[in-house]
Amino acid sequence: MDHFLYKDGALCAEDVPISEIAASVGTPFYVYSTATLTRHFRLFDDALSWGPHLVCYAMKAASNQAILKTLAEAGAGMDVVSEGEYLRAKAAGVSGDKIVFSGVGKTAAEIRTALTGGIRQFNVESEPEMHVLSAVATELGVEAPITIRVNPDVDAKTHAKIATGKSENKFGIPIARARDVYAMAASLPGLKVVGIDVHIGSQLTDLEPFELAYQKVAELTEVLRADGHDIIRLDLGGGLGIPYARSNEAPPTPTDYGALIQRTVGHLGCEIEIEPGRLIAGNAGLLVSSVIYVKSGEGRDFLILDAAMNDLIRPAMYEAWHDIVPVVEPKAGAEQTQYDIVGPVCESGDTFAKERMMPRVASGDLVAFRTAGAYGAVMSSEYNTRPLIPEVLVHEDQFAVIRARPTFDEIINRDTIPSWL
Ligand code: LLP
């Protein structure tokens, strides 16, 4: 459920008409709903209320500081995957003891920043990383809390580009080698083993892969405890999927997911951490765009929008579906027509949807991409020297620009010309 509904014929974000925001900031732009963000966080928080837990929002999904602050104030921790994300979370007021550091290629410099600024734990992904972490922690005279990310060799049954839990993926340590790697961790200075980490992929719409992975984690917990390791936390990753096409999908809910976690690992008495990104931010954001032209092609009509693949890469990159709706509510029974919906960028990959049925729209009309809050703004670029588009946050009847559109001068003046030119 989200808070983007038609009211009196106009699509609104909470109590603010989208057209009002468009008139103020211009299109295209992203708009997020505070109520939806916090609602989704609370669903996870409540689903784990049977035991000690921390919901660490995977901020890679949408990392504007206003979003982080909204979630942190509701009680969220953060999952970060780079020094930049770590510093951004800190800048938004998140304390180090609520930040977990994931990622397959943490550098010594990134590790040093997190150890100096405070960190809840590192989710270590390889032996070489463990050695670097041990060396940096020893040099700083501190102890680094760690989990080790295990790769359970489970098929997440999702898009190949976002599956991470099979043995051929670059992530984690093969679960069969886990005992040796934990023994190594226990022998190295500067490290303190606190738990196990697993993350098998993103946009999972079936609980079974989670169940298989978490059962393996439960077995491993017993084995590692018998080996003498103090396993007090389980970080179970993110990945719960969301409905992109409202008409026909009903993926499992956070409540179902929380019950599954309780069933598979609840008996172990560990503190549970999860790292959801998409489910918290996805339905909490729209991409709003204007129709530039409706162009008649050979046997098809193209809807040419002012948003493009550089603003929302998901359709080009993952063949992803986003519902695209007019901002003025279509009349009941309004005629539907078929469009190829595209952006102005100079490649055919800049296509949001092919042969999409939707109500007829005209040049100048506003349309909204639903479910664009996660992996939207964060994956955008300035390809074709198109400015990064503004982000707007709505709270009840108020809205604020939380990232302004840069001017062309700001973009162009970032280049420097070498002395020989
Ligand atoms: N934890 C780790 C270690 C991850 O790698 C990810 C996502 C998450 C948590 C959060 O997963 P979520 O709950 O959001 O599914 N750009 C792609 C998605 C990439 C996901 C990468 N890792 C997309 O637009 O579909």
Residues whose N, C-alpha, C, O or C-beta is under 5 A from the ligand:
A	BS01	LLP	A58 A61 S102 I162 H199 G201 S202 Q203 G237 G238 G239 L240 E275 P276 G277 R278 L279 R314 Y375
